[in-house]
């Protein structure tokens, strides 16, 4: 029996788009208006203590609307997409049992797809993985990416040449299964979890300005102190958490190898590049309905509620 056959899924609305486009505010107004609950699809908000740098919802926001899949792991632990899928599906099932609408929000495109589409993740072979990790250490991520391009061009086209962890995983899966890396393939057929997906569209200049302002707010809110605390908690030991936007640069600041002004500029540039990749990822999914971003969150939430089949239920914040 498949998961879809084990009972009806909840009413799911997904709010997606690039970082700093206003997804969280819209999702908060939407969930508050329709009596729903928010399911996090940000790959780094699952880590405890990574609050400022991930723009994690505040305590007040969480009191206003129930949030799920936040603060699950210490920074020394690792969250895989397959594990996120397992946890997220369980949350959706629990929400469905209570008859409550679910609002999935986040910019981690693979997490959103893994949660809602019928993506299947093969197991792992420690011996194969260790061999590719050794090769990564020997030749570096860009060279290993060229190896991946020879074995699995489709996977290589979707994985950055600097993302050694995903390159190794794709090579491991290819050797283990003899097939392409399934997590990068576009959805084929209907989604596993019926949903309406809405993307927040925002012009490049405006988005760039919002990203710069967001980084400035994070620095003013204590990102350096947060990183200092996380280093004491073992941030370097984690394979995933320390890769979050802004954290590598602030580690350099804390350890005296970079000044704050230079770190700020690097974080802004890295975040803008990431936002472009997010936009390309979500644009490939033709099921996403795009709405203007950057405006009044309550108005956008009301429009989404009507389009998603919740007319008259959104009353604003």
C-alpha contacts under 8 A as a table, 3 or more apart, distances in Angstrom:
res1	aa1	res2	aa2	distance
1	X	5	X	6.23
1	X	6	X	7.00
2	X	5	X	5.26
2	X	6	X	6.65
3	X	6	X	5.31
3	X	7	X	7.72
4	X	7	X	6.46
4	X	8	X	7.07
4	X	9	X	7.31
4	X	192	X	6.34
4	X	193	X	7.20
5	X	8	X	7.55
8	X	96	X	7.26
9	X	12	X	7.96
9	X	92	X	7.11
9	X	93	X	6.52
9	X	96	X	5.72
9	X	193	X	6.38
9	X	194	X	7.36
10	X	92	X	6.59
10	X	93	X	7.19
10	X	95	X	6.55
10	X	96	X	4.26
10	X	97	X	7.91
10	X	99	X	6.75
10	X	100	X	6.74
10	X	101	X	5.90
10	X	102	X	6.44
11	X	96	X	7.65
11	X	100	X	7.26
11	X	101	X	4.68
11	X	102	X	5.92
11	X	194	X	7.72
11	X	195	X	6.99
12	X	101	X	6.05
12	X	102	X	4.78
12	X	103	X	5.77
12	X	104	X	7.04
12	X	193	X	7.76
12	X	194	X	6.89
12	X	195	X	4.86
12	X	196	X	6.71
13	X	101	X	7.84
13	X	102	X	6.37
13	X	103	X	4.87
13	X	104	X	6.11
13	X	195	X	5.52
13	X	196	X	4.99
13	X	197	X	5.87
13	X	198	X	7.72
13	X	308	X	7.05
14	X	103	X	5.70
14	X	104	X	4.54
14	X	105	X	5.77
14	X	195	X	6.99
14	X	196	X	6.18
14	X	197	X	4.50
14	X	198	X	6.08
15	X	23	X	6.26
15	X	26	X	7.94
15	X	27	X	6.58
15	X	103	X	7.29
15	X	104	X	6.21
15	X	105	X	4.86
15	X	106	X	6.88
15	X	197	X	6.05
15	X	198	X	5.06
15	X	199	X	5.89
15	X	200	X	7.58
16	X	23	X	6.51
16	X	105	X	6.00
16	X	106	X	5.65
16	X	107	X	5.71
16	X	197	X	7.26
16	X	198	X	6.15
16	X	199	X	4.74
16	X	200	X	6.55
16	X	282	X	7.65
17	X	21	X	6.68
17	X	23	X	7.01
17	X	106	X	7.48
17	X	107	X	5.68
17	X	199	X	5.07
17	X	200	X	5.31
17	X	201	X	7.09
17	X	278	X	6.66
17	X	279	X	6.38
17	X	282	X	6.84
18	X	21	X	5.78
18	X	107	X	5.87
18	X	200	X	7.70
18	X	275	X	4.87
18	X	276	X	7.39
18	X	278	X	5.30
18	X	279	X	5.83
19	X	22	X	7.68
19	X	23	X	7.93
19	X	107	X	6.39
19	X	211	X	7.55
19	X	271	X	7.78
19	X	275	X	5.79
19	X	278	X	7.92
20	X	23	X	7.54
20	X	207	X	6.88
20	X	210	X	6.04
20	X	211	X	5.69
20	X	214	X	7.08
21	X	200	X	6.37
21	X	201	X	7.51
21	X	202	X	6.70
21	X	207	X	6.72
21	X	210	X	7.70
21	X	293	X	5.95
21	X	294	X	5.91
22	X	25	X	5.60
22	X	26	X	6.38
22	X	200	X	7.58
22	X	293	X	6.73
22	X	294	X	6.04
22	X	297	X	7.40
23	X	26	X	5.25
23	X	27	X	6.00
23	X	105	X	6.82
23	X	106	X	7.19
23	X	200	X	7.04
24	X	27	X	5.10
24	X	28	X	6.02
24	X	57	X	7.71
24	X	105	X	6.87
24	X	106	X	7.74
25	X	28	X	5.11
25	X	29	X	6.36
25	X	297	X	5.85
26	X	29	X	5.28
26	X	30	X	6.02
26	X	297	X	4.57
26	X	298	X	6.46
26	X	300	X	6.54
26	X	301	X	5.35
27	X	30	X	4.92
27	X	31	X	5.91
27	X	38	X	7.37
27	X	103	X	6.78
27	X	105	X	6.59
27	X	301	X	6.91
28	X	31	X	5.33
28	X	32	X	5.97
28	X	38	X	7.58
28	X	61	X	7.44
28	X	65	X	6.97
29	X	32	X	5.09
29	X	33	X	5.95
29	X	297	X	6.79
29	X	298	X	5.63
29	X	301	X	5.92
29	X	316	X	6.25
29	X	317	X	5.53
30	X	33	X	5.17
30	X	34	X	6.25
30	X	36	X	7.74
30	X	103	X	7.87
30	X	298	X	7.37
30	X	301	X	4.70
30	X	302	X	6.80
30	X	304	X	7.61
30	X	305	X	6.75
30	X	314	X	6.86
30	X	316	X	7.85
31	X	34	X	5.39
31	X	35	X	5.70
31	X	36	X	4.36
31	X	37	X	5.73
31	X	38	X	6.66
31	X	65	X	6.87
31	X	101	X	7.86
31	X	102	X	7.69
31	X	103	X	6.34
32	X	35	X	5.36
32	X	36	X	6.30
32	X	37	X	7.86
32	X	64	X	7.25
32	X	65	X	6.05
32	X	314	X	7.70
32	X	316	X	7.64
32	X	317	X	6.71
33	X	36	X	7.57
33	X	313	X	6.12
33	X	314	X	3.97
33	X	315	X	5.31
33	X	316	X	5.79
33	X	317	X	6.89
34	X	101	X	7.40
34	X	305	X	7.46
34	X	310	X	6.97
34	X	313	X	5.21
34	X	314	X	5.34
35	X	100	X	7.08
35	X	101	X	6.98
36	X	65	X	7.54
36	X	100	X	5.68
36	X	101	X	4.54
36	X	102	X	5.49
36	X	103	X	6.61
37	X	65	X	6.09
37	X	66	X	5.19
37	X	67	X	6.08
37	X	68	X	7.78
37	X	95	X	7.98
37	X	100	X	7.24
37	X	101	X	6.52
37	X	102	X	5.17
37	X	103	X	5.97
38	X	65	X	7.16
38	X	66	X	6.27
38	X	67	X	4.75
38	X	68	X	6.18
38	X	102	X	6.00
38	X	103	X	4.75
38	X	104	X	5.83
38	X	105	X	6.99
39	X	67	X	5.94
39	X	68	X	4.85
39	X	69	X	6.34
39	X	88	X	7.68
39	X	91	X	7.90
39	X	102	X	6.81
39	X	103	X	5.96
39	X	104	X	4.66
39	X	105	X	6.34
40	X	45	X	7.61
40	X	67	X	7.14
40	X	68	X	6.01
40	X	69	X	5.51
40	X	70	X	6.65
40	X	104	X	6.08
40	X	105	X	5.54
40	X	106	X	6.14
41	X	69	X	7.90
41	X	104	X	6.53
41	X	105	X	5.56
41	X	106	X	4.34
41	X	107	X	6.80
41	X	108	X	6.10
41	X	111	X	5.80
41	X	112	X	5.93
42	X	45	X	5.61
42	X	46	X	7.32
42	X	105	X	7.61
42	X	106	X	4.81
42	X	107	X	5.93
42	X	108	X	5.25
42	X	111	X	7.39
43	X	46	X	6.41
43	X	108	X	5.98
43	X	111	X	7.12
44	X	47	X	5.83
44	X	50	X	7.42
44	X	54	X	6.66
44	X	241	X	6.50
44	X	244	X	6.56
45	X	48	X	7.58
45	X	50	X	6.67
45	X	51	X	7.26
45	X	54	X	6.12
45	X	56	X	6.11
45	X	69	X	7.97
45	X	70	X	5.64
45	X	71	X	6.53
46	X	69	X	6.03
46	X	70	X	4.53
46	X	71	X	4.67
46	X	72	X	5.12
46	X	73	X	6.23
46	X	79	X	7.99
47	X	50	X	5.88
47	X	70	X	7.05
47	X	71	X	4.84
47	X	72	X	5.84
47	X	73	X	4.84
47	X	74	X	5.64
47	X	75	X	5.83
47	X	241	X	7.11
48	X	51	X	7.54
48	X	70	X	7.75
48	X	71	X	4.34
48	X	72	X	6.55
48	X	73	X	5.88
48	X	74	X	5.46
48	X	75	X	6.81
49	X	71	X	7.59
49	X	74	X	7.85
49	X	75	X	7.90
49	X	226	X	7.42
49	X	230	X	6.93
50	X	53	X	6.16
50	X	54	X	6.23
50	X	56	X	7.69
50	X	226	X	7.36
50	X	230	X	7.88
51	X	54	X	5.52
51	X	55	X	5.95
51	X	56	X	5.02
51	X	226	X	7.99
52	X	55	X	5.26
52	X	56	X	6.68
52	X	218	X	5.85
52	X	221	X	6.88
52	X	222	X	7.15
52	X	223	X	5.81
52	X	226	X	7.23
53	X	56	X	7.86
53	X	218	X	6.27
53	X	223	X	6.11
53	X	245	X	7.43
53	X	246	X	6.59
53	X	247	X	7.24
54	X	244	X	7.87
54	X	245	X	7.91
55	X	218	X	7.93
57	X	61	X	5.90
57	X	62	X	6.68
58	X	61	X	5.12
58	X	62	X	6.34
59	X	62	X	5.06
59	X	63	X	6.18
60	X	63	X	5.09
60	X	64	X	6.25
61	X	64	X	5.07
61	X	65	X	6.24
62	X	65	X	5.20
62	X	66	X	5.49
62	X	67	X	5.92
63	X	66	X	6.61
67	X	70	X	7.19
68	X	91	X	7.38
69	X	72	X	6.43
69	X	87	X	7.86
69	X	88	X	7.28
71	X	74	X	7.88
73	X	76	X	7.94
73	X	77	X	6.10
73	X	78	X	7.58
73	X	79	X	7.74
74	X	77	X	5.53
75	X	78	X	7.56
75	X	230	X	7.49
75	X	233	X	7.49
75	X	234	X	6.74
75	X	235	X	5.50
75	X	237	X	7.85
75	X	238	X	5.70
75	X	240	X	7.88
75	X	241	X	5.50
75	X	242	X	7.61
76	X	233	X	7.90
76	X	234	X	5.82
76	X	235	X	6.02
76	X	236	X	7.60
76	X	237	X	5.33
76	X	238	X	3.98
76	X	239	X	7.38
76	X	241	X	7.52
77	X	238	X	5.72
77	X	239	X	7.49
77	X	240	X	7.83
77	X	241	X	7.98
78	X	238	X	6.68
78	X	239	X	6.37
78	X	240	X	5.89
78	X	241	X	7.43
79	X	83	X	6.42
79	X	84	X	6.70
79	X	240	X	7.42
80	X	83	X	5.18
80	X	84	X	6.21
81	X	84	X	4.98
81	X	85	X	6.07
81	X	110	X	7.53
81	X	111	X	6.27
81	X	114	X	7.14
82	X	85	X	5.02
82	X	86	X	6.33
82	X	114	X	7.63
82	X	120	X	7.96
82	X	121	X	6.08
83	X	86	X	5.04
83	X	87	X	6.21
84	X	87	X	5.16
84	X	88	X	5.77
84	X	111	X	7.20
84	X	115	X	7.77
85	X	88	X	5.09
85	X	89	X	5.96
85	X	111	X	7.26
85	X	114	X	5.75
85	X	115	X	5.13
86	X	89	X	5.42
86	X	90	X	6.38
87	X	90	X	5.19
87	X	91	X	6.35
88	X	91	X	5.03
88	X	92	X	6.24
88	X	115	X	6.26
89	X	92	X	5.04
89	X	93	X	6.12
89	X	115	X	6.40
90	X	93	X	5.05
90	X	94	X	6.21
91	X	94	X	5.08
91	X	95	X	6.15
92	X	95	X	5.05
92	X	96	X	6.05
92	X	102	X	7.11
93	X	96	X	4.99
93	X	97	X	6.27
94	X	97	X	5.15
94	X	98	X	6.75
95	X	98	X	5.32
95	X	99	X	6.48
95	X	100	X	5.69
95	X	101	X	7.33
95	X	102	X	6.92
96	X	99	X	4.97
96	X	100	X	6.09
96	X	101	X	7.55
97	X	100	X	7.86
104	X	112	X	7.69
106	X	109	X	7.69
106	X	112	X	7.33
107	X	112	X	7.93
107	X	278	X	6.79
108	X	111	X	5.41
108	X	112	X	6.45
108	X	278	X	7.65
109	X	112	X	5.16
109	X	113	X	6.18
109	X	278	X	7.02
109	X	281	X	6.69
109	X	282	X	6.82
110	X	113	X	5.05
110	X	114	X	5.86
110	X	183	X	7.43
110	X	184	X	7.80
111	X	114	X	5.07
111	X	115	X	6.10
112	X	115	X	5.27
112	X	116	X	6.29
113	X	116	X	5.32
113	X	117	X	5.28
113	X	119	X	7.43
114	X	117	X	5.66
114	X	118	X	7.06
114	X	119	X	5.52
114	X	120	X	7.95
114	X	183	X	7.72
115	X	193	X	7.89
116	X	191	X	6.18
116	X	192	X	5.84
116	X	193	X	4.91
116	X	194	X	7.45
116	X	195	X	7.63
117	X	187	X	6.71
117	X	190	X	7.77
117	X	191	X	4.49
117	X	192	X	4.89
117	X	193	X	6.45
118	X	187	X	7.54
118	X	191	X	6.19
118	X	192	X	5.11
119	X	182	X	7.15
119	X	183	X	6.34
119	X	187	X	7.86
120	X	182	X	7.04
120	X	183	X	7.26
121	X	182	X	7.02
121	X	183	X	6.90
122	X	173	X	6.92
122	X	177	X	7.82
123	X	173	X	7.93
124	X	129	X	7.56
124	X	172	X	7.46
124	X	173	X	7.37
124	X	176	X	7.78
125	X	128	X	5.43
125	X	129	X	6.11
125	X	172	X	7.47
125	X	176	X	7.36
126	X	129	X	5.08
126	X	130	X	5.89
127	X	130	X	5.18
127	X	131	X	6.29
128	X	131	X	5.23
128	X	132	X	6.46
128	X	172	X	5.98
128	X	175	X	7.79
128	X	176	X	7.87
129	X	132	X	5.23
129	X	133	X	6.03
129	X	168	X	6.82
129	X	169	X	7.18
129	X	172	X	5.63
130	X	133	X	4.98
130	X	134	X	6.09
131	X	134	X	5.16
131	X	135	X	6.36
132	X	135	X	4.89
132	X	136	X	6.10
132	X	168	X	5.78
132	X	171	X	7.36
132	X	172	X	7.22
133	X	136	X	4.87
133	X	137	X	6.26
133	X	168	X	6.33
134	X	137	X	5.09
134	X	138	X	6.19
135	X	138	X	4.93
135	X	139	X	6.10
135	X	140	X	7.62
135	X	144	X	7.47
136	X	139	X	5.56
136	X	140	X	4.93
136	X	141	X	5.86
136	X	144	X	6.21
136	X	164	X	6.87
136	X	168	X	7.47
137	X	140	X	5.68
139	X	143	X	6.02
139	X	144	X	6.74
140	X	143	X	5.77
140	X	144	X	6.29
140	X	164	X	7.72
141	X	144	X	5.06
141	X	145	X	5.97
141	X	161	X	6.06
141	X	162	X	5.40
141	X	163	X	6.64
141	X	164	X	4.86
141	X	167	X	7.54
142	X	145	X	5.00
142	X	146	X	6.61
142	X	161	X	4.80
142	X	162	X	5.95
143	X	146	X	5.19
143	X	147	X	6.74
144	X	147	X	4.97
144	X	148	X	6.37
144	X	164	X	7.83
144	X	167	X	7.22
145	X	148	X	4.94
145	X	149	X	6.17
145	X	156	X	6.67
145	X	161	X	5.36
145	X	164	X	7.93
145	X	167	X	6.26
146	X	149	X	4.95
146	X	150	X	6.50
146	X	156	X	7.98
147	X	150	X	5.28
147	X	151	X	6.52
148	X	151	X	5.04
148	X	152	X	5.59
148	X	153	X	6.93
148	X	155	X	7.59
148	X	156	X	5.94
148	X	167	X	6.92
148	X	170	X	7.55
148	X	171	X	6.32
149	X	152	X	5.30
149	X	153	X	4.41
149	X	154	X	7.71
149	X	155	X	7.45
149	X	156	X	5.03
149	X	157	X	7.65
150	X	153	X	6.21
151	X	171	X	7.79
151	X	174	X	7.79
152	X	155	X	5.49
152	X	156	X	6.32
152	X	174	X	7.60
152	X	180	X	6.02
152	X	181	X	7.54
153	X	156	X	5.02
153	X	157	X	6.13
154	X	157	X	5.27
154	X	158	X	6.84
154	X	180	X	7.56
154	X	184	X	7.83
154	X	185	X	7.89
155	X	158	X	5.37
155	X	159	X	6.31
155	X	170	X	7.06
155	X	180	X	7.02
155	X	181	X	5.94
155	X	184	X	6.15
155	X	185	X	7.91
156	X	159	X	5.18
156	X	160	X	7.50
156	X	161	X	7.95
156	X	167	X	7.77
157	X	160	X	7.81
158	X	184	X	6.59
159	X	163	X	6.85
159	X	166	X	6.97
159	X	167	X	6.94
160	X	163	X	5.33
161	X	164	X	7.29
161	X	167	X	7.81
163	X	166	X	5.72
163	X	167	X	6.29
164	X	167	X	5.04
164	X	168	X	6.11
165	X	168	X	5.32
165	X	169	X	6.33
166	X	169	X	4.91
166	X	170	X	6.05
167	X	170	X	5.19
167	X	171	X	6.27
168	X	171	X	5.19
168	X	172	X	6.05
169	X	172	X	4.98
169	X	173	X	6.10
170	X	173	X	5.18
170	X	174	X	6.08
170	X	180	X	7.89
170	X	181	X	5.44
171	X	174	X	5.06
171	X	175	X	6.18
171	X	181	X	7.99
172	X	175	X	5.28
172	X	176	X	5.97
173	X	176	X	4.92
173	X	177	X	5.86
173	X	178	X	7.63
173	X	179	X	7.57
173	X	180	X	7.55
173	X	181	X	6.18
174	X	177	X	5.47
174	X	178	X	5.09
174	X	179	X	5.31
174	X	180	X	5.67
174	X	181	X	6.22
175	X	178	X	5.44
175	X	179	X	7.79
181	X	184	X	6.31
181	X	185	X	7.48
182	X	185	X	5.48
186	X	285	X	7.75
187	X	190	X	7.78
187	X	191	X	7.45
190	X	194	X	7.93
191	X	194	X	5.93
191	X	195	X	7.84
196	X	287	X	7.96
196	X	288	X	7.56
196	X	308	X	6.08
197	X	287	X	6.82
197	X	288	X	4.91
197	X	289	X	6.22
198	X	288	X	5.29
198	X	289	X	4.71
198	X	290	X	5.70
198	X	291	X	6.99
198	X	304	X	7.32
199	X	282	X	7.72
199	X	288	X	6.09
199	X	289	X	5.95
199	X	290	X	4.62
199	X	291	X	6.14
200	X	290	X	5.87
200	X	291	X	5.25
200	X	292	X	5.70
200	X	293	X	4.52
200	X	294	X	7.86
201	X	290	X	5.99
201	X	291	X	5.71
201	X	292	X	4.90
201	X	293	X	4.94
202	X	206	X	6.81
202	X	207	X	6.14
202	X	292	X	6.17
202	X	293	X	5.06
202	X	294	X	6.53
203	X	206	X	5.41
203	X	207	X	5.99
204	X	207	X	5.06
204	X	208	X	5.98
205	X	208	X	5.15
205	X	209	X	6.30
206	X	209	X	5.13
206	X	210	X	6.21
207	X	210	X	5.01
207	X	211	X	6.10
208	X	211	X	5.10
208	X	212	X	6.31
208	X	272	X	6.39
209	X	212	X	5.21
209	X	213	X	6.22
210	X	213	X	5.09
210	X	214	X	6.00
211	X	214	X	4.99
211	X	215	X	6.24
211	X	268	X	6.59
211	X	271	X	7.08
211	X	272	X	6.96
212	X	215	X	5.23
212	X	216	X	6.29
212	X	268	X	5.70
213	X	216	X	5.08
213	X	217	X	6.24
214	X	217	X	5.08
214	X	218	X	6.27
215	X	218	X	5.05
215	X	219	X	6.26
215	X	264	X	7.07
215	X	267	X	7.29
215	X	268	X	6.58
216	X	219	X	5.19
216	X	220	X	6.17
216	X	264	X	7.59
217	X	220	X	5.03
217	X	221	X	5.96
218	X	221	X	4.95
218	X	222	X	6.47
218	X	223	X	5.67
219	X	222	X	5.44
219	X	223	X	5.05
219	X	224	X	6.85
219	X	264	X	8.00
220	X	223	X	7.37
222	X	225	X	5.28
222	X	226	X	6.22
223	X	226	X	4.96
223	X	227	X	6.21
223	X	250	X	7.63
224	X	227	X	5.21
224	X	228	X	6.18
224	X	250	X	6.00
224	X	253	X	7.69
224	X	254	X	6.95
225	X	228	X	4.96
225	X	229	X	6.23
226	X	229	X	5.19
226	X	230	X	6.20
227	X	230	X	4.93
227	X	231	X	6.06
227	X	247	X	6.73
227	X	250	X	6.59
227	X	251	X	6.55
227	X	254	X	7.69
228	X	231	X	5.26
228	X	232	X	6.58
228	X	251	X	7.52
228	X	254	X	6.45
229	X	232	X	5.18
229	X	233	X	6.44
230	X	233	X	4.79
230	X	234	X	6.35
230	X	235	X	5.41
231	X	234	X	5.20
231	X	235	X	4.73
231	X	236	X	6.55
231	X	251	X	7.96
232	X	235	X	7.29
234	X	237	X	5.35
234	X	238	X	7.09
235	X	238	X	5.62
235	X	241	X	7.00
235	X	242	X	5.97
236	X	239	X	7.85
236	X	242	X	6.64
238	X	241	X	5.92
238	X	242	X	6.56
239	X	242	X	7.05
239	X	243	X	7.92
240	X	243	X	5.71
240	X	244	X	7.66
241	X	244	X	5.93
242	X	247	X	6.06
242	X	248	X	6.42
243	X	247	X	6.70
243	X	248	X	6.46
244	X	247	X	5.75
244	X	248	X	7.44
245	X	248	X	7.33
245	X	267	X	6.85
245	X	270	X	7.16
245	X	271	X	6.63
246	X	249	X	5.52
246	X	250	X	6.28
246	X	267	X	5.21
247	X	250	X	5.11
247	X	251	X	6.11
248	X	251	X	5.12
248	X	252	X	6.51
249	X	252	X	5.15
249	X	253	X	6.52
249	X	258	X	7.64
249	X	263	X	5.44
249	X	266	X	7.28
249	X	267	X	6.93
250	X	253	X	4.79
250	X	254	X	6.11
250	X	260	X	7.80
250	X	263	X	6.62
251	X	254	X	5.08
251	X	255	X	6.10
252	X	255	X	5.18
252	X	256	X	6.13
252	X	257	X	5.10
252	X	258	X	5.33
253	X	256	X	5.09
253	X	257	X	5.82
253	X	258	X	4.68
253	X	259	X	5.68
253	X	260	X	6.29
253	X	263	X	7.15
254	X	257	X	7.78
255	X	258	X	7.89
256	X	259	X	7.34
258	X	262	X	6.69
258	X	263	X	6.50
259	X	262	X	5.53
259	X	263	X	6.20
260	X	263	X	4.94
260	X	264	X	5.99
261	X	264	X	5.09
261	X	265	X	6.44
262	X	265	X	5.18
262	X	266	X	6.24
263	X	266	X	5.07
263	X	267	X	6.07
264	X	267	X	5.17
264	X	268	X	6.22
265	X	268	X	5.18
265	X	269	X	6.21
266	X	269	X	5.13
266	X	270	X	6.06
267	X	270	X	5.11
267	X	271	X	5.96
268	X	271	X	5.16
268	X	272	X	6.14
269	X	272	X	5.21
269	X	273	X	6.30
270	X	273	X	5.17
270	X	274	X	6.17
271	X	274	X	4.96
271	X	275	X	6.08
272	X	275	X	5.04
272	X	276	X	6.40
273	X	276	X	5.23
273	X	277	X	6.57
274	X	277	X	5.11
274	X	278	X	6.25
275	X	278	X	4.97
275	X	279	X	6.21
276	X	279	X	5.15
276	X	280	X	6.33
277	X	280	X	5.12
277	X	281	X	6.13
278	X	281	X	5.07
278	X	282	X	6.23
279	X	282	X	5.41
279	X	283	X	5.95
280	X	283	X	5.15
280	X	284	X	6.45
281	X	284	X	5.57
281	X	285	X	7.35
282	X	285	X	5.42
282	X	288	X	7.34
283	X	286	X	6.69
283	X	288	X	7.55
285	X	288	X	6.01
286	X	289	X	7.86
291	X	300	X	7.75
292	X	295	X	7.20
293	X	300	X	7.96
294	X	297	X	7.79
295	X	299	X	7.94
295	X	300	X	7.44
296	X	299	X	5.49
296	X	300	X	6.43
297	X	300	X	5.16
297	X	301	X	5.96
298	X	301	X	4.98
298	X	302	X	6.12
298	X	316	X	5.53
298	X	317	X	6.74
299	X	302	X	5.11
299	X	303	X	6.34
299	X	316	X	7.86
300	X	303	X	5.14
300	X	304	X	6.24
301	X	304	X	5.10
301	X	305	X	6.11
301	X	314	X	7.71
302	X	305	X	5.03
302	X	306	X	6.36
302	X	314	X	5.73
302	X	315	X	7.82
302	X	316	X	7.33
303	X	306	X	5.28
303	X	307	X	6.19
304	X	307	X	5.07
304	X	308	X	5.84
305	X	308	X	5.15
305	X	309	X	6.23
305	X	310	X	4.85
305	X	311	X	6.05
305	X	313	X	7.62
305	X	314	X	6.63
306	X	309	X	5.27
306	X	310	X	5.15
306	X	311	X	4.37
306	X	312	X	7.52
307	X	310	X	7.40
307	X	311	X	7.79
310	X	313	X	5.82
310	X	314	X	7.48
311	X	314	X	7.10
312	X	315	X	7.53
